[in-house]
Amino acid sequence: MCVLFALLTLLNSAIAKVYVDIDSPAFKTIPIAICDFNVAAATQPSSAGITLADDVRNDLSLTGIFNVLNKKSFLEDRDSLAFVSADKIRFSDWTAIGADHLLKGRVMRNDLEIVADAYLFDVTRGEIIFQKKYRAASDKFKNVARAIASDIMLALINDAGDFNTKIAFVSKKGLKSDIVSVSYDGTDVKNVTNHQSILMAPRWSPDGHWLAFTSFKRGRPEIYLRNLAKGTEQRIAAYEGLNLCGSFSPDGKKLLLTLSKDRNEEIYVLDVNGLTLKRLTNNYAIDVSPAWSSDGRKIVFVSNRAGSPQIYTMDAEGNHVKRITYKGSYNSSPAWSPRGDRIVYEGLTNGKYQIFSTDEDGNNPVQLTSDAANNESPSWSPSGRQIVYVSRTPSKSRIVIMNANGSSPRMLYEQNHKLITPAWSGRFQ
């Protein structure tokens, strides 16, 4: 297993300071210049420094937060690019091309390990923000780059980002489907299940060790819990009628379900360890798609008790039910932000499903997508700063990631067959 660590060598306090308020309505992407890392010895190929810098550039570009400047625009000459001391850097050359921040570094690689030193500067102030050392096994360039990118995020916006995460989704081919996972950067695509049946609603445990989902493997909808490390599965809900999977509680000890065992679709909570069941709703209408709030005190869900599918909230005991969506005739698939401030959902408008968000009281609704595709099944990143969803046209299905305000959408994965219900994991350690 790769052992990767970073050693802070100066400015301990600076790393915790937030320099950029990305939640401001006036926020614009952060312009940053990233130089190719200098190799530590003339005998080593320069490609090591180029590769490491390119990987950092790519990771930061994926966040939708940074404007990574083209290195062809850099004004510093070759000799000056090697300087990593603030008193030797001509910061005017960097302000001239619009950079607010500058990353420089050195890297050494041998058969056993990579050792990299990274230096992040505030160009406007002409000051260093942090200097850190990173070590990893010699084939773990991307791990080092990801650690550097995370530290830049921490230094500038006080959040490590969503780099070490995965998205799970259902890939359908005719009547057969299975769950697939993909990394945040679109790599490492893997089949998670081999049920070759109807599958629905994959849901990650908070620690990323387990995946719950609904499968028709045995001919009817039942809920399975898969140990991702061992590849083993356990059926945890196989009641008469529907068994539909909801989300895990923030502590991972409980799982929300929709069951029709009592002749009506109602919301239940299942203790994952003891498999004890508690009913939360008791209404003649259909209640489905439950999801926890970030603090575990509330639940958002869908009900047609007012005549059409709308979004509701209730407390964790099933009390104090409140309707929060009134605009539109069909609103579903709600998910509560990890930051606790917004609920995202899909709504039917002008004949297409689009992604919306609102606060927990139903105030300040915002439409986040507005293209010609059907945009469905939103899920939050662990940081609460990005949203993944399915975008479907008659010819293509795409898994798309966008910023929480709807900006900077990027395609993560696509295929000709149908994709449904993406779910974002927590951060893997």
C-alpha positions in Angstrom: 0.0 0.0 0.0 1.3 3.4 -0.9 2.2 5.5 2.1 1.8 9.2 1.2 2.4 12.0 3.6 3.0 15.7 3.5 5.3 17.6 5.9 4.5 21.2 6.5 7.8 23.0 6.8 6.8 26.6 7.3 3.8 28.9 7.8 1.7 26.5 9.8 -1.0 29.1 10.4 -1.3 30.1 6.7 -2.7 26.8 5.6 -5.8 27.3 7.7 -6.6 30.7 6.4 -9.3 31.0 3.8 -8.2 33.6 1.2 -11.1 33.2 -1.3 -14.8 33.2 -0.6 -16.2 30.9 -3.4 -19.7 31.1 -1.9 -20.0 34.8 -2.7 -22.4 35.7 -5.5 -19.6 37.7 -7.1 -17.2 34.7 -7.1 -15.2 34.1 -10.3 -12.8 31.2 -10.9 -9.5 31.5 -9.2 -6.6 32.1 -11.7 -3.6 30.0 -10.8 -0.3 29.5 -12.6 1.3 26.0 -12.1 4.9 25.7 -13.3 6.4 22.4 -14.3 8.3 21.0 -11.3 12.1 21.2 -11.5 13.8 17.9 -11.3 16.2 17.6 -8.4 19.1 16.2 -10.4 20.4 16.7 -14.0 20.5 12.9 -14.4 16.7 12.6 -14.1 14.4 13.2 -17.0 12.5 16.5 -17.1 9.3 14.5 -17.9 8.8 13.7 -14.2 8.4 17.4 -13.4 6.1 18.0 -16.3 3.9 14.9 -15.5 3.5 16.0 -11.9 2.5 19.5 -12.8 0.1 18.3 -15.5 -1.6 16.0 -13.0 -2.1 18.9 -10.5 -3.4 21.1 -13.3 -5.9 18.4 -14.3 -7.1 17.9 -10.7 -7.7 21.6 -10.1 -9.4 22.0 -13.4 -12.0 19.3 -12.5 -13.2 21.3 -9.4 -14.8 24.1 -11.4 -13.2 26.5 -9.0 -9.9 27.3 -10.7 -8.9 28.9 -13.9 -5.6 27.1 -14.6 -3.6 29.4 -16.8 -1.9 28.1 -19.9 1.8 27.7 -19.3 2.5 29.1 -22.8 1.4 32.5 -21.3 4.1 32.5 -18.7 6.5 35.5 -18.9 9.3 34.3 -16.6 12.4 33.0 -18.5 13.7 29.5 -18.1 16.2 30.4 -15.4 13.7 32.3 -13.3 11.2 29.5 -13.4 13.6 27.5 -11.3 13.4 30.0 -8.4 11.2 28.9 -5.5 12.2 31.6 -3.1 9.8 34.6 -2.8 12.6 37.1 -2.9 13.8 35.8 -6.2 10.4 35.5 -8.0 9.3 38.4 -10.2 5.7 38.5 -9.1 5.0 41.3 -11.6 5.5 38.7 -14.4 2.6 36.7 -12.9 0.2 39.6 -12.1 0.7 40.6 -15.8 -0.8 37.4 -17.0 -3.7 37.5 -14.5 -2.5 35.0 -11.9 -3.6 35.4 -8.3 -1.7 32.3 -7.1 1.4 30.5 -8.3 2.6 26.9 -7.7 6.2 25.9 -8.1 8.1 22.9 -7.0 10.9 20.3 -7.2 10.6 16.6 -7.7 13.0 13.7 -7.3 12.2 10.1 -8.4 14.1 6.9 -8.0 13.2 3.2 -8.1 11.7 3.3 -4.6 10.0 6.7 -4.2 8.9 10.1 -5.3 9.9 13.1 -3.2 8.3 16.4 -4.1 8.5 19.9 -2.6 5.6 22.2 -3.4 5.5 26.0 -2.9 2.3 28.0 -3.2 2.5 31.8 -3.5 0.0 34.6 -3.2 1.0 36.6 -6.3 -0.7 39.9 -5.3 1.0 40.0 -1.9 4.3 38.5 -3.1 4.2 36.0 -0.2 4.4 32.3 0.2 1.3 30.6 1.5 2.8 27.1 2.1 5.8 25.0 1.5 5.3 21.2 1.8 7.1 18.0 1.2 5.4 14.9 -0.2 6.7 11.3 -0.4 5.1 8.3 -2.1 6.0 5.0 -3.9 7.7 5.7 -7.2 4.7 4.8 -9.3 2.2 7.0 -7.4 2.6 10.3 -9.3 -1.2 10.8 -9.3 -1.4 10.3 -5.5 1.3 13.1 -5.0 -0.5 15.4 -7.4 -3.8 14.8 -5.7 -2.3 15.5 -2.3 -0.8 18.8 -3.6 -4.2 19.8 -5.2 -6.0 19.0 -2.0 -3.6 21.2 0.0 -4.1 24.1 -2.4 -7.8 23.7 -1.9 -7.4 23.7 1.8 -5.2 26.8 1.8 -7.4 28.8 -0.5 -11.0 27.7 0.3 -10.6 25.6 3.5 -11.9 22.4 1.8 -9.8 19.4 0.6 -12.0 18.9 -2.4 -13.6 15.7 -3.8 -10.6 14.2 -5.4 -10.6 10.9 -3.5 -14.2 9.9 -4.3 -16.1 7.7 -6.6 -19.5 7.8 -8.3 -21.6 4.7 -8.5 -24.5 4.4 -11.1 -26.7 1.8 -12.8 -25.9 0.9 -16.4 -28.8 -0.7 -18.2 -28.7 -2.8 -21.4 -32.2 -3.8 -22.3 -33.7 -5.6 -19.3 -30.3 -6.3 -17.7 -28.4 -3.9 -15.6 -25.6 -3.7 -13.1 -23.8 -1.1 -10.9 -20.7 0.6 -12.2 -18.3 2.9 -10.4 -16.0 5.6 -11.7 -13.4 7.8 -10.1 -13.9 11.6 -9.8 -11.6 12.2 -12.7 -13.4 9.7 -15.0 -10.8 7.0 -14.7 -10.9 3.5 -13.0 -14.3 2.4 -14.4 -15.3 -0.8 -12.8 -18.3 -3.2 -12.6 -19.4 -3.4 -9.0 -22.1 -6.1 -9.3 -22.9 -9.0 -11.7 -26.6 -9.4 -11.2 -27.6 -9.0 -14.8 -31.1 -8.0 -13.7 -33.1 -4.9 -12.9 -31.0 -2.8 -10.4 -31.9 0.5 -8.8 -30.7 3.2 -6.4 -27.1 2.4 -5.3 -26.3 4.1 -2.0 -22.8 4.4 -0.4 -22.2 4.0 3.3 -20.5 7.1 4.7 -17.1 5.3 5.0 -17.3 3.9 1.4 -17.0 0.3 2.6 -20.5 -0.7 1.7 -23.0 -0.2 -1.1 -26.8 -0.8 -0.6 -29.1 -1.2 -3.6 -32.3 -2.7 -4.9 -32.1 -5.7 -7.2 -34.6 -8.0 -9.0 -32.0 -10.8 -9.0 -34.5 -13.2 -7.6 -37.4 -11.9 -9.6 -38.7 -9.2 -7.3 -37.3 -6.1 -5.7 -35.1 -6.8 -2.7 -32.4 -4.8 -1.0 -28.8 -6.0 -0.8 -25.8 -4.8 1.1 -22.5 -5.3 -0.6 -19.1 -5.4 1.2 -16.9 -3.7 -1.4 -13.6 -4.9 -0.1 -14.6 -8.5 0.1 -17.1 -8.6 -2.8 -19.7 -10.3 -0.7 -23.4 -9.5 -0.5 -26.2 -9.9 2.0 -30.0 -9.5 1.4 -31.2 -7.2 4.2 -34.8 -6.5 3.1 -37.0 -9.0 1.2 -40.5 -8.2 2.4 -43.6 -8.8 0.3 -44.1 -6.1 -2.3 -41.7 -3.3 -3.0 -38.3 -3.0 -1.2 -36.7 0.2 -2.4 -33.3 1.5 -1.1 -33.0 4.9 0.5 -29.9 6.6 1.9 -27.6 5.7 4.9 -27.7 7.9 8.0 -24.6 10.1 8.5 -23.2 7.7 11.1 -23.7 4.7 8.7 -25.8 2.8 11.3 -29.2 3.2 9.7 -30.6 2.8 6.2 -33.8 4.4 4.9 -36.2 2.2 2.9 -39.5 2.4 1.1 -41.5 -0.7 1.7 -45.0 -1.7 0.6 -45.4 -4.7 2.9 -48.3 -3.1 4.6 -50.1 -2.5 1.2 -48.9 1.0 0.8 -45.5 2.6 0.0 -44.3 3.9 3.3 -40.9 5.0 4.6 -39.0 2.9 7.2 -35.6 3.0 8.9 -33.6 -0.1 9.2 -30.9 -0.7 11.8 -28.1 -2.1 9.6 -26.5 -4.2 12.3 -29.5 -5.7 14.0 -31.8 -5.4 11.0 -34.6 -4.1 13.2 -37.2 -2.0 11.3 -39.1 1.1 12.3 -41.9 2.7 10.3 -41.7 6.5 9.9 -44.7 7.5 7.7 -48.3 6.4 7.9 -50.3 8.0 5.1 -52.7 6.8 2.4 -50.4 8.4 -0.2 -47.2 7.0 -1.8 -44.1 8.0 0.2 -40.7 7.3 -1.5 -37.1 8.4 -2.1 -36.1 9.3 1.5 -32.7 10.9 2.2 -31.1 12.1 5.5 -30.0 15.6 6.3 -26.3 16.1 7.0 -26.9 16.1 10.8 -29.2 13.1 10.8 -32.0 15.1 12.4 -34.3 15.4 9.4 -35.4 13.4 6.3 -36.4 14.7 2.9 -38.7 12.5 0.8 -41.3 12.5 -2.0 -45.0 12.1 -1.6 -48.1 12.4 -3.7 -50.3 13.2 -0.7 -51.2 16.5 -2.3 -52.1 15.0 -5.6 -48.8 15.0 -7.5 -45.2 14.1 -6.5 -43.7 16.8 -4.4 -40.8 17.2 -2.0 -41.4 17.0 1.8 -39.3 17.1 4.9 -39.9 15.5 8.4 -37.9 14.9 11.5 -36.0 11.7 12.0 -38.9 10.2 14.0 -41.4 10.8 11.1 -43.0 13.8 12.7 -43.4 17.5 11.7 -44.0 16.8 8.0 -43.7 19.8 5.8 -44.2 20.3 2.1 -41.4 22.4 0.5 -42.0 22.4 -3.3 -45.1 23.9 -4.8 -44.0 24.9 -8.3 -44.3 22.2 -11.0 -46.4 19.1 -11.2 -43.7 16.5 -10.7 -40.7 16.9 -8.3 -38.7 13.9 -7.1 -35.3 12.4 -6.3 -34.3 14.8 -3.5 -30.9 14.8 -1.8 -29.7 17.0 1.1 -26.4 18.8 0.8 -23.6 17.7 3.2 -23.3 21.3 4.1 -26.9 21.3 5.3 -28.0 24.4 3.4 -29.7 23.2 0.2 -31.8 20.3 -1.1 -31.4 19.3 -4.7 -34.1 17.5 -6.8 -35.4 16.9 -10.3 -38.5 18.6 -11.5 -40.6 18.4 -14.7 -40.6 21.7 -16.6 -41.6 22.3 -20.3 -41.7 18.5 -20.9 -38.2 17.8 -19.6 -36.7 16.9 -16.3 -34.3 19.5 -14.9 -32.2 19.9 -11.7 -33.3 22.4 -9.1 -32.2 23.3 -5.6 -33.9 25.0 -2.7 -33.3 25.6 1.0 -34.8 23.3 3.6 -37.9 25.5 4.0 -38.6 25.5 0.2 -37.5 29.1 -0.2 -35.1 30.5 -2.8 -35.6 27.7 -5.4 -33.1 27.8 -8.3 -33.1 25.9 -11.6 -29.6 24.6 -12.2 -30.0 22.9 -15.6 -32.0 24.1 -18.6 -30.8 22.2 -21.7 -32.7 20.0 -24.1 -31.8 16.7 -22.2 -33.7 15.0 -19.4 -31.5 15.8 -16.3 -32.3 13.5 -13.4 -31.3 11.9 -10.1 -28.9 14.5 -8.6 -26.4 13.5 -5.9 -24.1 15.8 -3.8 -20.3 15.5 -3.6 -18.9 15.1 0.0 -17.9 18.8 0.0 -21.3 19.9 -1.0 -19.8 22.1 -3.7 -20.6 19.8 -6.7 -23.6 17.8 -7.9 -23.6 14.7 -10.1 -26.6 13.8 -12.2 -27.8 11.8 -15.3 -28.3 13.7 -18.5 -30.3 11.7 -21.1 -31.1 12.3 -24.8 -32.7 9.8 -27.1 -29.2 8.7 -28.3 -26.9 9.1 -25.3 -26.9 8.8 -21.5 -24.2 10.8 -19.6 -23.1 11.1 -16.0 -22.4 14.8 -15.6 -20.8 16.8 -12.7 -21.6 20.5 -12.2 -20.9 23.1 -9.5 -23.6 23.5 -6.9 -24.8 26.7 -8.6 -25.2 24.9 -11.9 -22.0 26.3 -13.5 -19.1 24.4 -15.2 -20.8 21.1 -16.1 -18.4 18.4 -17.3 -19.1 14.9 -18.6 -17.8 12.2 -16.4 -19.0 9.1 -18.3 -21.3 8.3 -21.3 -22.7 5.4 -23.2 -25.4 4.6 -25.7 -27.4 2.5 -23.2 -29.4 4.0 -20.4 -27.7 5.2 -17.2 -29.7 5.9 -14.0 -29.4 6.9 -10.3 -25.8 8.1 -9.8 -24.6 8.2 -6.1 -21.5 10.0 -4.9 -19.3 8.3 -2.3 -17.7 9.9 0.7 -14.0 10.7 0.7 -11.8 7.6 0.8 -8.8 7.7 3.2 
